[in-house]
Amino acid sequence: AARQRGVALVLVLWVLVLLSIATGTYALMVRMDRLEANALLAGTQARLSAEAGVNLVSVA
């Protein structure tokens, strides 16, 4: 009985380790996606601001 509990404990600990790794990987992927989205947004805002400046000069 004690041996079975020991095996079960080791198995549960391994499952926790695997779940922790999966959760950490997912969190890292979400962070990277957010950084990529922020960079894309900044680039789009810069391009649109530049186009607005060109349009303003061409109208004036």
PyMOL Python script that loads the backbone (N, CA, C, O; Angstrom):
from pymol import cmd

cmd.read_pdbstr("""\
ATOM      1  N   ALA A   1       0.827  -1.198   0.000  1.00  0.00           N
ATOM      2  CA  ALA A   1       0.000   0.000   0.000  1.00  0.00           C
ATOM      3  C   ALA A   1       0.866   1.254   0.000  1.00  0.00           C
ATOM      4  O   ALA A   1       0.593   2.210  -0.726  1.00  0.00           O
ATOM      5  N   ALA A   2       1.910   1.240   0.820  1.00  0.00           N
ATOM      6  CA  ALA A   2       2.789   2.411   0.878  1.00  0.00           C
ATOM      7  C   ALA A   2       3.535   2.585  -0.438  1.00  0.00           C
ATOM      8  O   ALA A   2       3.761   3.708  -0.888  1.00  0.00           O
ATOM      9  N   ARG A   3       3.914   1.472  -1.048  1.00  0.00           N
ATOM     10  CA  ARG A   3       4.618   1.541  -2.336  1.00  0.00           C
ATOM     11  C   ARG A   3       3.704   2.121  -3.424  1.00  0.00           C
ATOM     12  O   ARG A   3       4.144   2.923  -4.248  1.00  0.00           O
ATOM     13  N   GLN A   4       2.443   1.713  -3.419  1.00  0.00           N
ATOM     14  CA  GLN A   4       1.490   2.227  -4.409  1.00  0.00           C
ATOM     15  C   GLN A   4       1.279   3.730  -4.228  1.00  0.00           C
ATOM     16  O   GLN A   4       1.167   4.472  -5.204  1.00  0.00           O
ATOM     17  N   ARG A   5       1.228   4.170  -2.969  1.00  0.00           N
ATOM     18  CA  ARG A   5       1.078   5.609  -2.718  1.00  0.00           C
ATOM     19  C   ARG A   5       2.301   6.368  -3.197  1.00  0.00           C
ATOM     20  O   ARG A   5       2.187   7.478  -3.716  1.00  0.00           O
ATOM     21  N   GLY A   6       3.475   5.767  -3.023  1.00  0.00           N
ATOM     22  CA  GLY A   6       4.705   6.407  -3.496  1.00  0.00           C
ATOM     23  C   GLY A   6       4.728   6.530  -5.008  1.00  0.00           C
ATOM     24  O   GLY A   6       5.123   7.563  -5.548  1.00  0.00           O
ATOM     25  N   VAL A   7       4.304   5.473  -5.693  1.00  0.00           N
ATOM     26  CA  VAL A   7       4.248   5.499  -7.156  1.00  0.00           C
ATOM     27  C   VAL A   7       3.219   6.530  -7.617  1.00  0.00           C
ATOM     28  O   VAL A   7       3.461   7.276  -8.565  1.00  0.00           O
ATOM     29  N   ALA A   8       2.075   6.566  -6.943  1.00  0.00           N
ATOM     30  CA  ALA A   8       1.038   7.537  -7.299  1.00  0.00           C
ATOM     31  C   ALA A   8       1.537   8.961  -7.082  1.00  0.00           C
ATOM     32  O   ALA A   8       1.254   9.850  -7.885  1.00  0.00           O
ATOM     33  N   LEU A   9       2.274   9.178  -6.006  1.00  0.00           N
ATOM     34  CA  LEU A   9       2.811  10.512  -5.729  1.00  0.00           C
ATOM     35  C   LEU A   9       3.783  10.943  -6.821  1.00  0.00           C
ATOM     36  O   LEU A   9       3.719  12.075  -7.299  1.00  0.00           O
ATOM     37  N   VAL A  10       4.678  10.050  -7.215  1.00  0.00           N
ATOM     38  CA  VAL A  10       5.634  10.366  -8.278  1.00  0.00           C
ATOM     39  C   VAL A  10       4.898  10.659  -9.580  1.00  0.00           C
ATOM     40  O   VAL A  10       5.250  11.594 -10.300  1.00  0.00           O
ATOM     41  N   LEU A  11       3.879   9.864  -9.882  1.00  0.00           N
ATOM     42  CA  LEU A  11       3.106  10.079 -11.103  1.00  0.00           C
ATOM     43  C   LEU A  11       2.403  11.438 -11.077  1.00  0.00           C
ATOM     44  O   LEU A  11       2.415  12.166 -12.070  1.00  0.00           O
ATOM     45  N   VAL A  12       1.799  11.774  -9.952  1.00  0.00           N
ATOM     46  CA  VAL A  12       1.119  13.067  -9.821  1.00  0.00           C
ATOM     47  C   VAL A  12       2.120  14.213  -9.955  1.00  0.00           C
ATOM     48  O   VAL A  12       1.825  15.224 -10.592  1.00  0.00           O
ATOM     49  N   LEU A  13       3.289  14.061  -9.363  1.00  0.00           N
ATOM     50  CA  LEU A  13       4.303  15.116  -9.474  1.00  0.00           C
ATOM     51  C   LEU A  13       4.753  15.293 -10.921  1.00  0.00           C
ATOM     52  O   LEU A  13       4.949  16.423 -11.369  1.00  0.00           O
ATOM     53  N   TRP A  14       4.918  14.206 -11.653  1.00  0.00           N
ATOM     54  CA  TRP A  14       5.292  14.313 -13.069  1.00  0.00           C
ATOM     55  C   TRP A  14       4.201  15.009 -13.879  1.00  0.00           C
ATOM     56  O   TRP A  14       4.493  15.829 -14.750  1.00  0.00           O
ATOM     57  N   VAL A  15       2.948  14.678 -13.587  1.00  0.00           N
ATOM     58  CA  VAL A  15       1.838  15.346 -14.279  1.00  0.00           C
ATOM     59  C   VAL A  15       1.861  16.836 -13.973  1.00  0.00           C
ATOM     60  O   VAL A  15       1.646  17.651 -14.870  1.00  0.00           O
ATOM     61  N   LEU A  16       2.117  17.204 -12.725  1.00  0.00           N
ATOM     62  CA  LEU A  16       2.197  18.621 -12.362  1.00  0.00           C
ATOM     63  C   LEU A  16       3.343  19.317 -13.086  1.00  0.00           C
ATOM     64  O   LEU A  16       3.197  20.454 -13.534  1.00  0.00           O
ATOM     65  N   VAL A  17       4.477  18.643 -13.202  1.00  0.00           N
ATOM     66  CA  VAL A  17       5.611  19.224 -13.925  1.00  0.00           C
ATOM     67  C   VAL A  17       5.238  19.451 -15.387  1.00  0.00           C
ATOM     68  O   VAL A  17       5.506  20.518 -15.940  1.00  0.00           O
ATOM     69  N   LEU A  18       4.622  18.450 -16.013  1.00  0.00           N
ATOM     70  CA  LEU A  18       4.239  18.581 -17.421  1.00  0.00           C
ATOM     71  C   LEU A  18       3.205  19.691 -17.619  1.00  0.00           C
ATOM     72  O   LEU A  18       3.285  20.456 -18.580  1.00  0.00           O
ATOM     73  N   LEU A  19       2.239  19.775 -16.709  1.00  0.00           N
ATOM     74  CA  LEU A  19       1.242  20.845 -16.810  1.00  0.00           C
ATOM     75  C   LEU A  19       1.876  22.216 -16.601  1.00  0.00           C
ATOM     76  O   LEU A  19       1.491  23.186 -17.255  1.00  0.00           O
ATOM     77  N   SER A  20       2.833  22.298 -15.704  1.00  0.00           N
ATOM     78  CA  SER A  20       3.527  23.571 -15.478  1.00  0.00           C
ATOM     79  C   SER A  20       4.308  23.991 -16.716  1.00  0.00           C
ATOM     80  O   SER A  20       4.305  25.164 -17.087  1.00  0.00           O
ATOM     81  N   ILE A  21       4.972  23.040 -17.350  1.00  0.00           N
ATOM     82  CA  ILE A  21       5.715  23.347 -18.576  1.00  0.00           C
ATOM     83  C   ILE A  21       4.756  23.799 -19.671  1.00  0.00           C
ATOM     84  O   ILE A  21       5.029  24.773 -20.373  1.00  0.00           O
ATOM     85  N   ALA A  22       3.635  23.096 -19.820  1.00  0.00           N
ATOM     86  CA  ALA A  22       2.659  23.470 -20.843  1.00  0.00           C
ATOM     87  C   ALA A  22       2.090  24.861 -20.573  1.00  0.00           C
ATOM     88  O   ALA A  22       1.931  25.658 -21.498  1.00  0.00           O
ATOM     89  N   THR A  23       1.784  25.151 -19.319  1.00  0.00           N
ATOM     90  CA  THR A  23       1.245  26.465 -18.961  1.00  0.00           C
ATOM     91  C   THR A  23       2.267  27.566 -19.209  1.00  0.00           C
ATOM     92  O   THR A  23       1.924  28.629 -19.726  1.00  0.00           O
ATOM     93  N   GLY A  24       3.514  27.316 -18.845  1.00  0.00           N
ATOM     94  CA  GLY A  24       4.568  28.304 -19.086  1.00  0.00           C
ATOM     95  C   GLY A  24       4.785  28.557 -20.563  1.00  0.00           C
ATOM     96  O   GLY A  24       4.981  29.698 -20.981  1.00  0.00           O
ATOM     97  N   THR A  25       4.752  27.493 -21.359  1.00  0.00           N
ATOM     98  CA  THR A  25       4.910  27.636 -22.805  1.00  0.00           C
ATOM     99  C   THR A  25       3.763  28.445 -23.393  1.00  0.00           C
ATOM    100  O   THR A  25       3.977  29.319 -24.232  1.00  0.00           O
ATOM    101  N   TYR A  26       2.546  28.150 -22.950  1.00  0.00           N
ATOM    102  CA  TYR A  26       1.383  28.886 -23.439  1.00  0.00           C
ATOM    103  C   TYR A  26       1.477  30.367 -23.061  1.00  0.00           C
ATOM    104  O   TYR A  26       1.193  31.238 -23.883  1.00  0.00           O
ATOM    105  N   ALA A  27       1.873  30.646 -21.827  1.00  0.00           N
ATOM    106  CA  ALA A  27       2.004  32.039 -21.387  1.00  0.00           C
ATOM    107  C   ALA A  27       3.056  32.770 -22.212  1.00  0.00           C
ATOM    108  O   ALA A  27       2.869  33.934 -22.567  1.00  0.00           O
ATOM    109  N   LEU A  28       4.153  32.099 -22.516  1.00  0.00           N
ATOM    110  CA  LEU A  28       5.192  32.713 -23.343  1.00  0.00           C
ATOM    111  C   LEU A  28       4.679  32.991 -24.751  1.00  0.00           C
ATOM    112  O   LEU A  28       4.959  34.049 -25.316  1.00  0.00           O
ATOM    113  N   MET A  29       3.931  32.050 -25.320  1.00  0.00           N
ATOM    114  CA  MET A  29       3.382  32.257 -26.661  1.00  0.00           C
ATOM    115  C   MET A  29       2.402  33.427 -26.685  1.00  0.00           C
ATOM    116  O   MET A  29       2.403  34.224 -27.623  1.00  0.00           O
ATOM    117  N   VAL A  30       1.572  33.526 -25.656  1.00  0.00           N
ATOM    118  CA  VAL A  30       0.615  34.636 -25.581  1.00  0.00           C
ATOM    119  C   VAL A  30       1.358  35.961 -25.484  1.00  0.00           C
ATOM    120  O   VAL A  30       0.974  36.938 -26.127  1.00  0.00           O
ATOM    121  N   ARG A  31       2.417  36.000 -24.688  1.00  0.00           N
ATOM    122  CA  ARG A  31       3.205  37.234 -24.543  1.00  0.00           C
ATOM    123  C   ARG A  31       3.859  37.620 -25.864  1.00  0.00           C
ATOM    124  O   ARG A  31       3.863  38.793 -26.237  1.00  0.00           O
ATOM    125  N   MET A  32       4.408  36.641 -26.568  1.00  0.00           N
ATOM    126  CA  MET A  32       5.050  36.921 -27.854  1.00  0.00           C
ATOM    127  C   MET A  32       4.024  37.418 -28.873  1.00  0.00           C
ATOM    128  O   MET A  32       4.305  38.341 -29.638  1.00  0.00           O
ATOM    129  N   ASP A  33       2.844  36.813 -28.887  1.00  0.00           N
ATOM    130  CA  ASP A  33       1.792  37.262 -29.798  1.00  0.00           C
ATOM    131  C   ASP A  33       1.372  38.692 -29.480  1.00  0.00           C
ATOM    132  O   ASP A  33       1.119  39.487 -30.386  1.00  0.00           O
ATOM    133  N   ARG A  34       1.300  39.014 -28.201  1.00  0.00           N
ATOM    134  CA  ARG A  34       0.923  40.375 -27.806  1.00  0.00           C
ATOM    135  C   ARG A  34       1.983  41.386 -28.244  1.00  0.00           C
ATOM    136  O   ARG A  34       1.649  42.462 -28.741  1.00  0.00           O
ATOM    137  N   LEU A  35       3.253  41.042 -28.061  1.00  0.00           N
ATOM    138  CA  LEU A  35       4.328  41.935 -28.503  1.00  0.00           C
ATOM    139  C   LEU A  35       4.293  42.120 -30.020  1.00  0.00           C
ATOM    140  O   LEU A  35       4.504  43.224 -30.522  1.00  0.00           O
ATOM    141  N   GLU A  36       4.025  41.034 -30.745  1.00  0.00           N
ATOM    142  CA  GLU A  36       3.941  41.122 -32.201  1.00  0.00           C
ATOM    143  C   GLU A  36       2.774  42.007 -32.629  1.00  0.00           C
ATOM    144  O   GLU A  36       2.901  42.806 -33.557  1.00  0.00           O
ATOM    145  N   ALA A  37       1.643  41.861 -31.953  1.00  0.00           N
ATOM    146  CA  ALA A  37       0.479  42.685 -32.272  1.00  0.00           C
ATOM    147  C   ALA A  37       0.755  44.156 -31.975  1.00  0.00           C
ATOM    148  O   ALA A  37       0.352  45.026 -32.747  1.00  0.00           O
ATOM    149  N   ASN A  38       1.434  44.442 -30.869  1.00  0.00           N
ATOM    150  CA  ASN A  38       1.771  45.827 -30.536  1.00  0.00           C
ATOM    151  C   ASN A  38       2.712  46.429 -31.578  1.00  0.00           C
ATOM    152  O   ASN A  38       2.568  47.593 -31.951  1.00  0.00           O
ATOM    153  N   ALA A  39       3.675  45.634 -32.044  1.00  0.00           N
ATOM    154  CA  ALA A  39       4.601  46.122 -33.069  1.00  0.00           C
ATOM    155  C   ALA A  39       3.861  46.386 -34.373  1.00  0.00           C
ATOM    156  O   ALA A  39       4.118  47.386 -35.043  1.00  0.00           O
ATOM    157  N   LEU A  40       2.947  45.499 -34.734  1.00  0.00           N
ATOM    158  CA  LEU A  40       2.156  45.694 -35.950  1.00  0.00           C
ATOM    159  C   LEU A  40       1.293  46.945 -35.838  1.00  0.00           C
ATOM    160  O   LEU A  40       1.171  47.708 -36.797  1.00  0.00           O
ATOM    161  N   LEU A  41       0.697  47.156 -34.674  1.00  0.00           N
ATOM    162  CA  LEU A  41      -0.122  48.347 -34.451  1.00  0.00           C
ATOM    163  C   LEU A  41       0.714  49.614 -34.568  1.00  0.00           C
ATOM    164  O   LEU A  41       0.294  50.580 -35.205  1.00  0.00           O
ATOM    165  N   ALA A  42       1.894  49.615 -33.958  1.00  0.00           N
ATOM    166  CA  ALA A  42       2.760  50.797 -34.022  1.00  0.00           C
ATOM    167  C   ALA A  42       3.180  51.078 -35.460  1.00  0.00           C
ATOM    168  O   ALA A  42       3.211  52.235 -35.880  1.00  0.00           O
ATOM    169  N   GLY A  43       3.502  50.040 -36.213  1.00  0.00           N
ATOM    170  CA  GLY A  43       3.880  50.222 -37.613  1.00  0.00           C
ATOM    171  C   GLY A  43       2.732  50.769 -38.441  1.00  0.00           C
ATOM    172  O   GLY A  43       2.925  51.643 -39.286  1.00  0.00           O
ATOM    173  N   THR A  44       1.545  50.255 -38.197  1.00  0.00           N
ATOM    174  CA  THR A  44       0.365  50.730 -38.930  1.00  0.00           C
ATOM    175  C   THR A  44       0.073  52.188 -38.593  1.00  0.00           C
ATOM    176  O   THR A  44      -0.237  52.984 -39.480  1.00  0.00           O
ATOM    177  N   GLN A  45       0.172  52.537 -37.314  1.00  0.00           N
ATOM    178  CA  GLN A  45      -0.058  53.928 -36.915  1.00  0.00           C
ATOM    179  C   GLN A  45       0.976  54.855 -37.550  1.00  0.00           C
ATOM    180  O   GLN A  45       0.636  55.955 -37.984  1.00  0.00           O
ATOM    181  N   ALA A  46       2.222  54.423 -37.607  1.00  0.00           N
ATOM    182  CA  ALA A  46       3.270  55.248 -38.211  1.00  0.00           C
ATOM    183  C   ALA A  46       3.013  55.439 -39.700  1.00  0.00           C
ATOM    184  O   ALA A  46       3.148  56.544 -40.225  1.00  0.00           O
ATOM    185  N   ARG A  47       2.640  54.349 -40.382  1.00  0.00           N
ATOM    186  CA  ARG A  47       2.382  54.444 -41.824  1.00  0.00           C
ATOM    187  C   ARG A  47       1.192  55.359 -42.106  1.00  0.00           C
ATOM    188  O   ARG A  47       1.242  56.187 -43.016  1.00  0.00           O
ATOM    189  N   LEU A  48       0.135  55.211 -41.334  1.00  0.00           N
ATOM    190  CA  LEU A  48      -1.044  56.051 -41.557  1.00  0.00           C
ATOM    191  C   LEU A  48      -0.761  57.516 -41.225  1.00  0.00           C
ATOM    192  O   LEU A  48      -1.280  58.412 -41.890  1.00  0.00           O
ATOM    193  N   SER A  49       0.054  57.764 -40.209  1.00  0.00           N
ATOM    194  CA  SER A  49       0.433  59.146 -39.894  1.00  0.00           C
ATOM    195  C   SER A  49       1.245  59.747 -41.034  1.00  0.00           C
ATOM    196  O   SER A  49       1.059  60.910 -41.390  1.00  0.00           O
ATOM    197  N   ALA A  50       2.146  58.952 -41.605  1.00  0.00           N
ATOM    198  CA  ALA A  50       2.944  59.440 -42.729  1.00  0.00           C
ATOM    199  C   ALA A  50       2.059  59.728 -43.933  1.00  0.00           C
ATOM    200  O   ALA A  50       2.233  60.744 -44.605  1.00  0.00           O
ATOM    201  N   GLU A  51       1.113  58.837 -44.206  1.00  0.00           N
ATOM    202  CA  GLU A  51       0.192  59.066 -45.325  1.00  0.00           C
ATOM    203  C   GLU A  51      -0.651  60.313 -45.089  1.00  0.00           C
ATOM    204  O   GLU A  51      -0.910  61.072 -46.022  1.00  0.00           O
ATOM    205  N   ALA A  52      -1.080  60.529 -43.849  1.00  0.00           N
ATOM    206  CA  ALA A  52      -1.873  61.717 -43.533  1.00  0.00           C
ATOM    207  C   ALA A  52      -1.050  62.977 -43.759  1.00  0.00           C
ATOM    208  O   ALA A  52      -1.564  63.977 -44.261  1.00  0.00           O
ATOM    209  N   GLY A  53       0.235  62.931 -43.386  1.00  0.00           N
ATOM    210  CA  GLY A  53       1.103  64.086 -43.621  1.00  0.00           C
ATOM    211  C   GLY A  53       1.274  64.364 -45.100  1.00  0.00           C
ATOM    212  O   GLY A  53       1.238  65.520 -45.522  1.00  0.00           O
ATOM    213  N   VAL A  54       1.459  63.318 -45.894  1.00  0.00           N
ATOM    214  CA  VAL A  54       1.596  63.490 -47.345  1.00  0.00           C
ATOM    215  C   VAL A  54       0.309  64.055 -47.920  1.00  0.00           C
ATOM    216  O   VAL A  54       0.349  64.958 -48.757  1.00  0.00           O
ATOM    217  N   ASN A  55      -0.826  63.540 -47.487  1.00  0.00           N
ATOM    218  CA  ASN A  55      -2.107  64.042 -47.983  1.00  0.00           C
ATOM    219  C   ASN A  55      -2.323  65.500 -47.586  1.00  0.00           C
ATOM    220  O   ASN A  55      -2.852  66.286 -48.372  1.00  0.00           O
ATOM    221  N   LEU A  56      -1.922  65.857 -46.383  1.00  0.00           N
ATOM    222  CA  LEU A  56      -2.079  67.232 -45.919  1.00  0.00           C
ATOM    223  C   LEU A  56      -1.245  68.183 -46.768  1.00  0.00           C
ATOM    224  O   LEU A  56      -1.708  69.262 -47.137  1.00  0.00           O
ATOM    225  N   VAL A  57      -0.018  67.781 -47.077  1.00  0.00           N
ATOM    226  CA  VAL A  57       0.867  68.627 -47.883  1.00  0.00           C
ATOM    227  C   VAL A  57       0.354  68.718 -49.312  1.00  0.00           C
ATOM    228  O   VAL A  57       0.414  69.785 -49.923  1.00  0.00           O
ATOM    229  N   SER A  58      -0.147  67.617 -49.851  1.00  0.00           N
ATOM    230  CA  SER A  58      -0.600  67.632 -51.244  1.00  0.00           C
ATOM    231  C   SER A  58      -1.878  68.442 -51.415  1.00  0.00           C
ATOM    232  O   SER A  58      -2.130  68.965 -52.500  1.00  0.00           O
ATOM    233  N   VAL A  59      -2.685  68.557 -50.374  1.00  0.00           N
ATOM    234  CA  VAL A  59      -3.917  69.343 -50.444  1.00  0.00           C
ATOM    235  C   VAL A  59      -3.602  70.828 -50.307  1.00  0.00           C
ATOM    236  O   VAL A  59      -4.256  71.662 -50.933  1.00  0.00           O
ATOM    237  N   ALA A  60      -2.618  71.158 -49.499  1.00  0.00           N
ATOM    238  CA  ALA A  60      -2.314  72.563 -49.208  1.00  0.00           C
ATOM    239  C   ALA A  60      -1.622  73.254 -50.326  1.00  0.00           C
ATOM    240  O   ALA A  60      -1.307  74.439 -50.219  1.00  0.00           O
TER     241      ALA A  60
END
""", "prot")
cmd.dss("prot")
cmd.show_as("cartoon", "prot")
cmd.util.cbc("prot")
cmd.orient("prot")
